[in-house]
């Protein structure tokens, strides 16, 4: 489903070139559960941004569902991203003035989905997240774990094929973090391809496939779930 072929990403910092990714090749199968670990500055977030079509490689090819995305212009990439990729971040990125329902509804609204269908899909998503009774609460009226579950509902409401989670438990206590990971893992069981960037070794070891990055390269690729 996801195929990266000799991907490099070079940034200009002052007068110097910084190689955030260095000749990375990687294949991720549909429905796979993969964690991405490594020290700060190892290239994890850069790789995630390229997979999520938020950034372009300096060289190499990125094929998503058989389509070479590196040949697409910005509008075409945005259209593919909107259909196929969902994002969950450490800081939730919910709209403060909107209710939980309205935050989850927002992608459907922007996509022009009819009101009745929006209501049905958002109601179902909130029930699935165990937050039906929080539909009218604003983010500041929710716990960290509840906010992250709302963010997951929003990220998956368009039914993407891939969910990219960047430190999804980073701002949560251990109990809330475990609840969020359980939600993500259930989505993967249901067929979603899940890629989790994390500094938490316990979270990373839960994935069925684990990558470790150092200095812009993948230095380990391990399969077999550990708990």
Secondary structure, 3 states (H helix, E strand, C coil): CEEEEEEEEEEEECCEEEEEEEEEEEEECCCCEEEEEECCCCCHHHHHHHHCCCCCCCEEEEEECCEEHHHCCHHHHHHHHHHHEEEEECCCCCCCCCEHHHHHHHHHHHCCCCHHHHHHHHHHHHHHCCCHHHCCCEHHHCCHHHHHHHHHHHHHCCCCCEEEEECCCCCCCHHHHHHHHHHHHHHHHCCCEEEEECCCHHHHHCCCEEEEEECCEEEEEEECCCC
